[in-house]
Amino acid sequence: MQRYKVIRELGDGGFGTVSLAIYTPTGEKVAIKKMKKKFLTWDECVNLREVKSLKKLVHPNIVRLREVIRENSILFFVFEYLDENLFQVMKTRKDAGRVFSESEIRWIIFQILLGMAYMHKNGYFHRDMKPENLLMTNSACVIPSHVQHQQSSPTSPASPTPPLPPLTTKIADFGLARELRSRPPFTEYISTRWYRAPEIVLRSTTYSSPIDIWAIGCIMAELFSLAPLFPGSSEIDQLFRIAGVLGSPTPSNWPQGAKLLAALNVRLPAINPVPLASLVPSRASNEAISLLSAMLQYDPMKRPTAAQALSHPFFTGAPRFDHLSWIASTVF
């Protein structure tokens, strides 16, 4: 750790403390996560889910783990540093009365889905998607050079593509990540409540990657309105918030949900669904509402995969963004 100079603390969580630091040989800024648990052996360190997943996941939209250091039984993760997280960016926009344009939202969600598609393809799901775990910088996203210069693709534009919004977004905090091949039962209560998929709210132990898609849908809706879509104050309130938008879960729209409700001895009144278009600002396009509706479905089997979502008309049919599907097919 002698090569790093800690500048200030950035945040304190249940598992560790994150600080801004300088890598003294180059002056580069980094983020250092100091774990609260003591690690007596190196084997304990390398077997951590966060270490195992991040060593395998190298992608422009996933935060990069530079190195892992263990000193005096204390474990440090050294990450690339990004200026702020999406929660902070949304708060700044809300305080200033500046909404996100649909083009900005499209680019942010596109990057999140790119990282998520890569993660799922490589056998992991995140389990804790929320604005605080999406790191951002105003510098432009670096698209691999072989993508930039591949002009022979039929989906690439004939003329130079317009510049992408300077809002690079990267997925962070893999402390709760799971391998898709892991066998249930899984932990019941994971992820922050407001972004928790209904199967998690109803304590399913057999959930998988669709919970990440639900969370991305919640984040996308929040980008439009600058307010959380399902701000539940408790588990039961969270369930009622979701039902207040999607309507009550039924055996026809979600067979597993009916069984989960029965197992918990929970009975919901008959609640009619509310059109998502009425809950987000009118500037949201029909394609945006369509993608939101697809991701925010009760039945996890009906939600699109991250790769499928990247091919949605919200991305492929948008003026100035029709080249995004070409980038997606090349990057992940």
JOGIVEN-V377362 format. One line per field, one symbol per residue. phi: phi as a letter, one per 30 degrees, with the letter a starting at -180 (. if undefined). psi: psi as a letter, one per 30 degrees, with the letter a starting at -180 (. if undefined). Layout:
phi: ???
psi: ???
This chain:
phi: .ddccdcadcabcdcaccbdbcdddbiddbccccddddbdbdeeddcdeddddddcccaecbedddacbbbhiccbcccdcceacdedddddddddicdddddddedddedddedddddddcjbbdibdaedccdbbdddddceddddcdcdddcdddceddddedbdbbdbicdcdbddddcddcedcbidedcddeddecidcbdaeedddeddddddddddchbddbddcaddddddddddcdiddbedcaedddddddddhcccddbddceeedcceddddddddddedddccedddcddddddddcdeecdcdeibddddddedcdc
psi: fffkjkelkflkafflkklklkjeffgkklkkjjkekkjfleeeeffkeeeeefffjjkfgkkkjelkkkkhgkkkkjllklelleeeeeeeeeefgjlkleeeeeeeeeeeeeeeeeeeeggllefhklefgjkllflkkjkkefeegiffkffklelkllklkiikkkkligfgklkffkklklkejllkefgklefeeghkgglaffeeeeeeeeeeeeeefhkkeiikfleeeeeeeeffeflkklfefieeeeeeeeefhkkkljkklkkefffllffkleeeeeeeeefikejfffklleeeefgkfeefgkkfgffeeeeefee.
